[in-house]
Amino acid sequence: MNKPLNEYSGWIWMNGKFLEWKKAKIHLLSHTLHYGSGVFEGARAYGGRIFKKTQHHQRLHDSAAMLGFKIPYSIGKLNKAAEDLLERNKLENAYLRPIAWYGAEELNVASNNNSVNVAIAAWEWKSYFKPETTGLKLMWSDWIRPAPTMAPVHAKANGLYLIGTLSKNKAEHQGYDDALMLDYRGYIAECTSSNIFMVKNHVLYTPIADCFLNGITRQTIIELAHSHNIPCIEKYIMPSDILTADELFVTGSAIEVKPIIKIGETQFNIGRITKHMMREYLKLVKAKELEPPNE
């Protein structure tokens, strides 16, 4: 069993300073703890290099703007802090969690009088799912992704993950790995924290990300598919379509590319295109090319 995160040692970057792991704390009355009004990111480091760190920190800024606040550190500053954090913690392969939240100056539904705090944590990462899991078994979620008029659906916001937590908890209790969610129209949306792709007749399809997060790994897979001459189409997908797919896989920074072998009682093979995308993604994230220097 993995050691609980609160028992780790090392350093966490918080509000411009490096704090000892166990001393990086917030107040009980922090606004975000009560109202879910924060934003976060999940990035991976391979061989000491953070994959697409600039895109992740840009999305942190964008998510904050959608929630009506401004991150008080530039993307370049966040990039440097994340790199320094890896070095301080002597991490090569790691997961990084940048997060921004409102402080405890005032407890009100409105957050206008509260400070904006920012932190980055990093720790060794092994697997999002059980290590022995070769393919995922999904159930259907009881919850749906809301319409863009109901929530800031394109922000990676803390509060939006509650229905994901409820769905994944139930899935694990019933012996599944994750849950597949529909959107407010009845189309396929995503899993609880990952985007979904299906293969039919050698063509790759993925739902249009108009009411859920357009994942950075999702975008990367679409780019990879095009560069390898694999047709990739974004379209609205019905549940009946997904159940007749030739292959299925999910994508995300934490899980990378993972095949789906079952949805409910319907089983799927791990096919050629899925294996190809898994290999090519791992080759890409472990490549030695450096990102442009920080501004």
Secondary structure by P-SEA (a helix, b strand, c coil): ccccccccbbbbbccccccccccccccccccccccccccbbbbbbccccccaaaaaaaaaaaaaaaacccccccaaaaaaaaaaaaaaaccccbbbbbbbbbcccccccccccbbbbbbcccccccccccccccbbbbccccbbbbccccccccccccccaaaaaaaaaaaaaacccbbbbbcccccccccccbbbbbbcccbbbbcccccccccaaaaaaaaaaaaaccccccccccaaaaaaccccccccccccbbbbcccccccccccaaaaaaaaaaaaaaaccccccccc
